[in-house]
Amino acid sequence: MGGWLATRDRARREPDGTYRHLGRVDDMEMVGGITVSPLEVEAVLRGHPAVREVAVAAVPDGRGASRLRAFVVPAAPVRDGLADELTGLARESLAAFKVPRSVSFVTSLPRTPTGKLRRHLVRKGAW
């Protein structure tokens, strides 16, 4: 490819000249015709002290439309209202179309033996 390696990574050049990694093209989620980077949403939710790990994916709702869902491994036992706190945190920091419509609490996230998140399994909503 003319000396270039197509990694399919997305990046943005910041005003100070540094680059910010935005994820891989095949990790992007399509929600309502808009492409969303799950990394951005995950970074916001990971900032909550009750979250140990999180993965965000577009999963079909009951009508077949894709909606963002956050799969959260809690840092402590889940308490009432935590899901609402997490969506509220996302609502404060992100555009409305990036806010997860639901939160599922899970015991672990699907990972490869090297620790990479298996997003294709997260999109299925079950592992």
PyMOL commands that set and color helices and strands:
alter all, ss='L'
color gray80, all
select helices_A, chain A and resi 25-27+38-46+82-93+96-98+119-124
alter helices_A, ss='H'
color red, helices_A
select strands_A, chain A and resi 9-13+19-24+29-31+34-36+51-60+66-74+102-105
alter strands_A, ss='S'
color yellow, strands_A
deselect
rebuild
show_as cartoon
